[in-house]
Amino acid sequence: MRGALLARRDEIAAARISGNDDSVRVFNFSAGPAQLPLPVLEQAASELTSWGGSGMSVLEVSHRGADFVACAADAEATLRRLLSIPKNYRVLFLQGGASAQFAGIPLNLTAPGDTVAYLNTGQWSAKAIKQAGAYELDVVVPADEAASSYTATPEPGSFTVPEGARYLHYTPNETIGGVEFDYVPDSGGVPLVADFSSTILSRPIDVSRYGLIYAGAQKNMGPSGLAVIIVREDLLGRARPVTPTVLDYQKMADADSMLNTPPTFAIYLLGLIGHWIEDDGGLEAMAERNRAKAELLYGFIDSSDFYANPVQKRSRSWMNVPFTLADPALDADFLAGAQAAGLTNLKGHRSVGGMRASIYNAMPIEGVRALIDYMTDFAARA
Ligand SMILES: *Cc1c(COP(=O)(O)O)cnc(C)c1O
């Protein structure tokens, strides 16, 4: 029975939408914290009061107990399998979200006076750049898409990383602008550092091309607060003496991320989500599904005179799809009607306006179809 349920989860998720009992689920297009896979939520709910038959919740057990240590090790092992993480990389589970790493990266990888390079393709890149500015660094921005109003990624080969830079930082997917690199930037031989918050686990990544990958969990991997860091071992052990212990990658690696109490529930959920992805065919299968969802939605938007997406075609995000209506005066009506149809959190980021549909792994293609049906209807009535 469980197997059949898993195999048909998309249909089940869609069927739930039309139910009218207390367990009704909507298609939630939130950019983050985002919709999670229903089977994961159901499993977590079913074992919330007695985890593994222990008579205790996973929320109530020591992080140093054998059960939780095994749970965290399993979450890490699952991530390692999914992403084919090479042996010479460490996986860390840290707190403070992705934003804490805007500070953690310069503190761990530089000394005062060093040069660092950042590509600027949107608001998250810009925040990382601003934070780096606090650490007595020469912060160089070899490519800046502010001029395109963050609607494009730089052309491959159009920028040069300064010699001697400690690293090149970029944001593979800009969650707010819906702008995504369709290539891995050439870092000119220096370690490549990437904020994968809103695209990790959406498709395979060649981890070996990176010095450091980091991601907040709440877009595609679980609840907020947890950040996953995947760091090549030779980059460890260089933290500045002033680095807070809980941000020191070497110290955290030595302590298996348990120098202090880790976000236990978030790590547990990360593990469940990893297993859900594996059961569904792994990252190749996720990539196929995500590509199909994105193509469907962009194809519809491009074929319409009423809706528009401003992003350069090759840089369009698979995960976050911003769009505008021909008449912004209709935005409020559009959102109210969507909400009534069980399509929630479509309002664009407060800084850009319009709409944004986030279609992470947990969004079934039925959700995208329902959105397109609604958009078709709304445009016909407008
Ligand atoms: C959401 C997001 C962040 C910030 O994550 P927090 O967990 O809130 O710190 C950083 N970078 C990107 C690309 C994001 O999408």
The ligand as a Tripos MOL2 file, in Angstrom:
@<TRIPOS>MOLECULE
LIG
   15    15     1     0     0
SMALL
NO_CHARGES

@<TRIPOS>ATOM
      1 C1         16.7090   32.4090    0.5620 C.3       1 LIG1
      2 C2         18.0940   32.6860    0.0690 C.ar      1 LIG1
      3 C3         19.1130   33.1430    0.9210 C.ar      1 LIG1
      4 C4         18.8760   33.4880    2.3690 C.3       1 LIG1
      5 O1         18.6010   32.3870    3.1300 O.3       1 LIG1
      6 P1         18.3830   32.5530    4.7120 P.3       1 LIG1
      7 O2         18.2300   31.1460    5.1580 O.co2     1 LIG1
      8 O3         17.1780   33.3980    4.9010 O.co2     1 LIG1
      9 O4         19.6000   33.1950    5.2540 O.co2     1 LIG1
     10 C5         20.3630   33.3440    0.3910 C.ar      1 LIG1
     11 N1         20.6240   33.0970   -0.9010 N.ar      1 LIG1
     12 C6         19.6690   32.6540   -1.7540 C.ar      1 LIG1
     13 C7         20.0120   32.3960   -3.1800 C.3       1 LIG1
     14 C8         18.3730   32.4330   -1.2820 C.ar      1 LIG1
     15 O5         17.4320   31.9920   -2.1240 O.3       1 LIG1
@<TRIPOS>BOND
     1     1     2 1
     2     2     3 ar
     3     2    14 ar
     4     3     4 1
     5     3    10 ar
     6     4     5 1
     7     5     6 1
     8     6     7 2
     9     6     8 1
    10     6     9 1
    11    10    11 ar
    12    11    12 ar
    13    12    13 1
    14    12    14 ar
    15    14    15 1
@<TRIPOS>SUBSTRUCTURE
     1 LIG1         1 GROUP 0 **** ****
